Amino acid sequence: MSDIEKILPKLKTISLFKAFAEDEASLRKLASIMEIRKFAAGDRIIGEGEQGDNMFILSKGSVSVEKRTLKDDSYTVVKLVESMNVFFGELALMDDDVRSATVLAESDCECFSIRKADFERLGDENPVIGLKVTREIAKILGARLRNSSRDNIILFEALVSEIEDVE
């Protein structure tokens, strides 16, 4: 089985590519720019604070997403498994900033990777594909921003309440 044939069924389940779920030609173009990468349990797939230029789709296995506190302690944000049809590192397709979290392989993993340069080339050659994927990433970012704003308000209100209780 070719890599493209191996990748195609998973792409149909990934929300980032939902606009192409029934568009085999576009899915094949997306699959053609993906690389299959394997990671052993304990491997770091993405490192917080490191430069990154690719995103990953979890095909097999499980990973944990971790963040560091200001005191440099690590905590797990979420654990992801292949059945969740998840991807991570998608912001690397949009900008050149550093990674915002660490992703560790909890078990032996297989991921499909897309490099930024390949995604940009695909978008230049197939603007509809590039636009639709970029729109989905923009929706994800919008939801994260709204959640972050809501969390900040809750934290601010809790802080004000604590201060008022002390006085």
N, C-alpha and C positions, 0 to 999 in steps of 0.2 A: 504494500500500500504506500502510495506517495505521501509526502508530508502534507500536501494540500488536501488530499482525501482524508487524512487523519485530523486535520485542523477544522475542516468545514462543519462537521456536526456540532462541535463546541461553539463555533461562532454564532450559530443560529440561536443559542441559548443566552448569549451575552447581551445585556440591555443596551450597551453602547452601540451595538450593531443592529438593534431591533428594526430599524428602517429598511434593512436588507434581508430580513428573515426569509422572504420569499424570492429574493433576487440572487439567484445562483451565480450569475456573472460577476456581480459586485462583490459577493462573498469570496469568490475565487480570486479576484484581484486583491482583496484584503489578505486572504490566506497566503498569497504569493509573496507578500513582503514580511511574513512572519518566520521566525526561527524557533525551532523546538529546543528548549534548554532544560537540562536536568540538574537538580540540586539534591544533595544528600541531606538527611536529617541533621539539623544544627547549622547548615550553611546560611550565610547572610545573603539574601537576594538583593536587598536594597539597604543602604546605610543612611540613617538620618544625618543630615549635614553634608553628605557627599554629593558631588555632581552626578547627574544621571541624564541619560538621553533616550531611555526606552521605557515602555510600559509592559506589563505582564498580564496574561490571562492564566489563571490557575486551571490546569487541565487534569492533574492528578495530585493527590496528597492534601496536606494541610499546612497552613502557615499562621504565624502570629504577627500582628502589627503592633509595634512597640514605640513608645515615645520616651523622651528623657525629660526629667524635671529640671528646674533651675539649679538644684543641688546635684545634678548629674545622676540621679537615680533613674532606673528604667522601670516602666510599668506597661503592662499589656493593655492595649486599647480594645482589641478584638482578635478572635481566632476565626480563621476562614477555612472552609473545606471545599473541595472540588464540587460537591453537589450544590453549593450556593451559587454556582455560575458567576464567579467574581473576577474582577480585574483590579490591578493596583498600579500606581506609578503613572497614571494617565496624564498628570500635569506636565510630565517631561515632554509630552508631545506638543505642548503649548508654549513653554518658556525654557529658559536656560538656568533657572534658579536651582538651589540645592534641594535635596530630598527632605521632606518634612517628617518622615518617620522611618523606622527600621522595619524590614520585613524579614522574618526568619523562617526557614523551613522547619516545621514541627515534625514532619515525616519526610521520607524520600518524595520529591516532588518533580512534576513535569510542568513546565510553563510554556506558553507561546509568547514570544517577545516581538514587539514592534519598535524599531528604532525611529527616532524623530526624523532623521534625514530621509528615511524610506517613506514615512507617512507624508512628509511634505512633498516629496516627489510624486507619490500617488495622488495627492490632492491637486498638484499642478496638472497632472495628466488626466485626472478624473475629478473635476471640480465638484460634481454632485456628491460623490463619495466623501470627499474632504469636508464639504459643507455640512453634510448630515452628521458625520462623526463629531465634528467640532461643535455643532449645536447640542449634541447629547452631552459633551463635556461641559459646555456652558451651563446646561441645566443642572448638572451635578454640582458645579461650582456655586451656582445661585442657591441651591438648597443648603449647601454647607455654610454659605455666608449667612443665610437666614437663621440657621440653627445656631451658629456662633453668636450672632447678634442677640438672639433670644437667651442663650446661656449667659452672655455678658450682663444682660438686664437682670436676670435671676441672681447672679453673683453680686451685682451692685446693690440690689434690694436687700439681699441677705446681709451684706456688709453694713448698710445704713441701719438696718434693724438691730444688728449687734451693737453698733455704736450708740444708738438711742437707748438700748437696754443698759449699757454701761453708765450712761449719764444719769 
